[in-house]
């Protein structure tokens, strides 16, 4: 297949241009991937507009009279803004800035952060995922330290993409291992999945809990037990 010429790409839709750059670079663009590096400054507005136009087509295919139904006249625009700017924002923007501090005092004791509230949407049905995350960190003298609010911001950046929970906890662990360089890292996520609440079996009581253990948490059963016993205290 021949490559499109420059003029064709100039007149192509925002999504087509972004997709073309990703494919040319050989970069994956699954639902839970971040593609911010391939979006130009003016293209997020254009992408939002494009999504709104296609969402309007979805409403029409659902046989909803958006001309006369005052409740849905602006729904396509609102849904597009919600997807691009809010619930899937983590796909389209760069990682939030975070200041990393050297471990001057050579802290080497267990730190636990959480519960951090997380919100996402499942990749299968785009239904909400609502839950909590706990983070356990075992630093060493060479580790980087970040402020407590930065944990929430980084985790939110990962979760504001279509996700499945099993992959989300792995992405969070990979990100924090890279940022902190600790001796050990533990992640536990507990969440409700509305694809079970709203559809299918319609079970409103089930939750999913996943954990990822890295480094000393994986090797040291006593450390792992300490983290798991402390994370729910007071919650």
C-alpha positions in Angstrom: 0.0 0.0 0.0 1.4 3.4 -1.0 1.8 6.1 1.6 -0.7 9.0 1.5 0.9 12.2 0.2 1.3 15.3 2.3 -1.8 17.0 0.9 -4.0 14.0 1.6 -2.8 13.9 5.2 -3.5 17.7 5.6 -7.1 17.2 4.6 -7.6 14.0 6.5 -9.5 13.8 9.8 -7.7 14.4 13.0 -8.1 10.7 14.0 -6.7 9.6 10.6 -3.6 11.8 11.0 -2.9 10.6 14.5 -3.4 7.0 13.6 -1.1 7.4 10.6 1.7 8.8 12.8 1.3 5.9 15.2 1.3 3.3 12.5 4.4 4.9 10.8 6.2 4.8 14.1 5.1 1.2 14.8 3.6 2.3 18.1 0.7 0.4 19.7 -2.5 2.3 20.3 -4.7 0.0 22.3 -7.5 1.5 24.4 -5.3 1.7 27.5 -2.2 3.2 25.8 -1.2 6.8 26.0 -0.8 8.4 22.6 -0.1 12.0 23.6 3.3 12.1 21.8 1.5 11.7 18.5 -1.1 14.4 18.9 -0.3 18.0 17.7 -1.3 21.1 19.6 -4.5 21.9 17.7 -5.7 18.3 17.2 -7.4 17.5 20.5 -10.1 20.1 19.8 -10.5 18.7 16.3 -10.6 15.1 17.6 -13.3 16.1 20.1 -15.4 17.7 17.3 -14.9 14.5 15.2 -16.1 12.3 18.1 -19.1 14.6 18.6 -20.1 14.2 14.9 -19.8 10.5 15.0 -21.6 10.3 18.3 -24.5 12.2 16.7 -24.6 9.4 14.1 -24.8 6.8 16.9 -27.8 8.6 18.5 -29.5 8.7 15.1 -28.9 5.0 14.6 -30.5 4.4 18.0 -33.5 6.2 16.5 -33.4 9.1 19.0 -35.0 12.3 17.8 -32.3 14.7 18.9 -34.0 17.5 16.9 -37.2 17.6 19.0 -36.0 15.8 22.2 -34.6 18.7 24.2 -32.8 16.3 26.5 -30.6 14.9 23.8 -30.1 17.9 21.5 -26.6 18.5 22.9 -25.8 15.0 24.0 -23.3 14.2 21.2 -21.2 17.3 22.1 -21.3 16.5 25.9 -20.4 12.8 25.4 -17.5 13.8 23.1 -16.1 16.3 25.7 -16.5 13.7 28.4 -14.6 11.0 26.5 -11.8 13.1 25.2 -11.3 15.6 28.1 -12.4 13.6 31.1 -12.9 9.8 31.4 -10.4 8.9 28.6 -8.1 11.9 29.2 -5.2 9.7 30.2 -4.9 8.5 26.5 -4.5 12.0 25.1 -2.4 14.0 27.5 1.2 13.6 28.7 2.1 12.3 32.2 1.3 14.9 34.9 4.4 16.8 36.1 5.8 15.4 39.4 8.8 16.5 41.3 11.1 13.7 42.5 13.2 14.1 45.6 16.4 12.1 46.5 16.1 10.0 49.6 18.5 12.1 51.6 17.5 10.5 54.9 17.9 7.1 53.4 14.4 6.0 54.4 14.0 2.2 54.2 10.8 1.5 56.1 7.4 0.5 54.7 5.3 3.4 53.4 1.6 2.9 52.5 -0.5 5.3 50.5 -4.2 4.9 50.1 -7.0 4.3 49.7 -6.9 6.4 46.5 -10.2 6.6 44.7 -10.0 5.6 41.1 -12.5 5.9 38.2 -12.3 4.3 34.8 -14.3 2.5 32.2 -14.0 -1.1 31.1 -12.6 -1.7 27.6 -15.3 -4.2 26.8 -18.5 -2.2 27.3 -17.3 1.3 28.3 -19.1 1.0 31.5 -17.8 2.6 34.7 -15.2 1.0 37.0 -15.1 2.6 40.4 -12.7 1.6 43.1 -9.8 2.2 45.4 -6.1 1.6 45.2 -3.5 1.1 47.9 0.3 1.5 47.3 3.0 0.0 49.4 6.6 1.3 48.9 9.8 0.0 50.3 12.4 2.6 49.5 16.2 2.3 49.5 18.9 4.9 49.7 18.9 5.4 45.9 15.1 5.7 45.6 13.2 8.8 44.5 10.5 10.2 46.7 7.3 11.9 45.4 4.6 13.9 47.3 1.4 12.1 48.3 -0.8 13.9 45.9 1.5 12.8 43.0 0.5 9.2 43.6 -3.1 10.1 43.0 -2.3 12.1 39.9 -0.2 9.4 38.3 -2.7 6.7 39.1 -5.5 8.8 37.7 -3.5 9.3 34.5 -3.4 5.5 34.1 -7.0 4.9 35.0 -8.5 7.6 32.8 -8.4 5.3 29.8 -10.6 2.4 28.8 -9.1 -0.4 31.0 -9.4 -3.9 32.3 -8.5 -4.0 35.9 -5.9 -6.8 35.5 -3.9 -4.7 33.1 -4.4 -1.4 35.0 -2.7 -2.6 38.1 0.3 -3.7 36.0 0.5 -0.3 34.3 0.4 1.5 37.7 3.1 -0.8 39.0 5.3 -0.3 36.0 4.9 3.5 36.2 5.7 3.8 39.9 8.6 1.4 39.7 10.1 3.6 37.0 9.4 6.8 39.0 10.5 5.7 42.4 13.1 3.0 41.8 12.3 1.3 45.1 13.4 -2.0 46.6 9.8 -3.1 46.5 6.4 -2.0 45.4 2.9 -3.4 46.2 -0.3 -2.4 44.4 -3.8 -3.5 45.5 -6.9 -2.4 43.6 -10.5 -3.2 44.6 -13.2 -2.1 42.3 -16.9 -2.3 41.2 -17.6 -3.0 37.6 -20.8 -1.6 36.3 -20.7 -3.9 33.3 -21.8 -6.5 35.9 -24.2 -4.1 37.7 -26.1 -2.8 34.6 -26.0 -5.7 32.2 -25.5 -9.5 32.0 -25.9 -11.1 35.4 -26.7 -7.7 37.0 -24.9 -8.6 40.2 -24.5 -5.4 42.3 -22.5 -7.0 45.1 -19.4 -8.4 43.4 -16.1 -6.6 43.4 -12.8 -7.5 41.9 -9.5 -7.3 43.8 -6.1 -7.5 42.2 -2.6 -7.2 43.6 0.8 -6.8 42.1 3.9 -7.4 44.1 7.4 -6.4 43.0 10.9 -6.7 44.5 11.0 -7.2 48.2 7.2 -7.5 48.5 7.4 -10.5 46.2 10.4 -12.1 48.0 9.5 -11.3 51.6 6.3 -12.9 52.9 6.4 -11.1 56.2 6.6 -7.7 54.4 3.8 -8.7 52.2 1.6 -9.7 55.2 2.5 -6.4 57.0 1.3 -4.4 54.0 -1.9 -6.4 53.5 -2.7 -6.2 57.2 -2.1 -2.4 57.5 -3.8 -1.2 54.3 -7.4 -1.7 55.5 -6.9 -0.2 59.0 -9.2 2.8 59.5 -11.0 2.2 56.1 
